[in-house]
Amino acid sequence: MKPRLILLLCLFLTCAALSRSASAQDDAKKSAGAKRSPIVSETERGWQRAKKWTLDYIDAMPENGMSFKPTPEIRSFSEQMLHLAFWNYGLCEAVGGKANPYGKDQATLEKRDDVKTKAELRKVVEASYDNVLTAVAGLDEAKLLEQVSFFNSKLTRLTVLTFALDHQTHHRGQTTIYLRLKGVTPPPEP
């Protein structure tokens, strides 16, 4: 197995293990007739947590930090978050079949002039997570385990969602240093 695939599998298994205690609490609240596949439920909860954590990071960054770049040659804070949002949509195309509203060129979203404020950034990023969560909500276990075309490969929807989760975690993690350089303690990710 390739090291990256092993890393992604470990990431997914860790997320699944962390969600088990939350799963037990949530299941107790649900009615007995409303059972969902644990795989689908855990995938959905993983994306709900990721959405919350990412929005917490945006909320923590001061308004004047949206265009902040630790060095001139890398993305600004908002460009990192817009890159994350673009690929939440793009990677999810294979999962839900809904086309990325920003097309195929990530610069289309990353370099937009109308996404300069924290409020606008938050709105775009939140919508990208809502798109993923809507796609996941429309799946059952059989659909989640179906293979779909993904770039030049055939992968299960679950694997595509795991790649997408890894990608957004990677970029949110990069913004930790942006926050610290602006004197902000990053929000906790319990």
N, C-alpha and C positions, 0 to 999 in steps of 0.2 A: 504494500500500500504506500502511496506517496505520502510524504510527511505532512503536506497541507491537508490531505483528506483525513489523515489520522487526527490532526489538530481540530478540524471541523467536527469530526465525530465526537471527540472528547468535549468540545464546546457544547454540542447538542446534548450529550449525556449529562453534562454538568447542569445545564439549564433544566433538563427534565427532572434531575434529582432535587434541585432547589425548589422546583414547583410542586413537588409531592406534598409538602406540608400545607401549602396554600390550596392544593387540590383537595385535600381531605376536608379542610374547612369549607371550601366552596361547595363540595358535593353534599355536605350535611345540610346546607341551606337550600339545595335544589330539591324539587319534588321527585319522588321515586320514578315517575313516568318520563322525566326529561333527561334521560341518560344520553351522554355523548361519548364518543370514543375518547379514551384517555390521551391518545396520540394527538387528536385534533384539539382537545381542550388544553393540553400542555403547550402545544404550538401557539395557540391563541394567547395564553397567559404570558408566554415568553415575549411575544410581540407587544402586548399591553405594557409589560414592564419596560421594555426597550423604549417605547413611546414616552412613558412617564419620565424616564431617566434623561432622555434626549431633551425633552421640553424643560426639565429642571435645569439642564446645562444652559439652554438659551435664556431662561429666566434669570440665571445667576450672573450672566455676563452683563456688565453695564451697557447702556445704550451706546456710549462712545467706543465700545469694544467690538462692535459689529464689523468694522473694516480693519480691525487690528491684525497684523501679520507679525509673527515673531522674527522673521527675516523677509526681506523683499521678494525673494524668489518663490515663496510658498503661498498657498491659499490663505485668504483672510478667514477669520472665524466664520463669518456668514457664508463664504464660499465653501468652506468645509461642510457646513450644515446643508447647503444647497446641493452639493455633490452627493451627500448622503441621501437627501430627498429624491434626487434624480434617479439614483440607482435603486431606491426603495420601489419606485414606479417601474423602472426598467427591468429589474430582476424579477419583479412580480408579474410581468407580462406572461411569462411561461406558466405561472401558477393559475392566474385568473382569466387570462386571455384578453384582458383590457389593455389597449395600447397606452404607452407612456404619453401623457398629454404634452410633454415637452420635446417629443420627437426622439431622434437617435443621437443628437449631439449634446453632450453634457454641458458645454459652454452656453447653450441656449438658456439654461436655468442659472448656472453659476454666475454669469456675467450680466444678469438682468439689472437694469437701472431702477426698476420699480420695487425692488426688494432690498431696500437700504435700512429700514427701521427694524427694531426688534419685533414689533407687532407683526409686520409683514413677513419677516423671516419665520416667526413662530407659526403663522397661518399656513404657509407653504409646507413647512416640515410636518406639522400636525396632519395636514391633508394627505401627505405621502404615507404616513402610518395608518391613517383611516382607510386608505386604499388597500393596503396589505391586509388589515384586519377584516375588511369586507370580503376580500378574496378567500381568506381562511374560513370565515363564517359560512361560506358557500360550499365548503368541502366536507365530505365524510371520509372515513378512514380509507375506503377503497380508492377514492379520488386522490387523496393525499399520497397514496402509494403508487399511483399510476405514473408511468414514465412519460415525460414531455420533452420536446426539443428545447435544448438550452445551448445557445451558441452552436458549436459543432458536436454536441453530445446528446445523448438520451439519458436523462436523470429523472428520479422521482420528484414530484412536487415538494415533498418533504426535504429532499436534499437541496433543491433550489432555495427553499425558504431558509434552510440552515446556512447556505452560502450568503444569502442576503442579510441574515441576522449577524453573521460574522463581519460582513462588510460595514454595516452601520455601527457595530460596536467598535471596530477599528478606527473609524473616523471620529466617533464621539470621544474615544480614548485619546486621539491626537489633540483634541481641543482642551484636554485637561491642562496641558502646559500653557495654552493661551490664557485660560482663566487664572492660573497661578502667576503668570507674568503681569496680569492686570491687578494682582493683589487680592484675588478672589479664591476662597477655598472651594474646590469643586463639591457639588452636592454628593452626599453619600449614596452608594448603590448597594443597599443591604442585600 
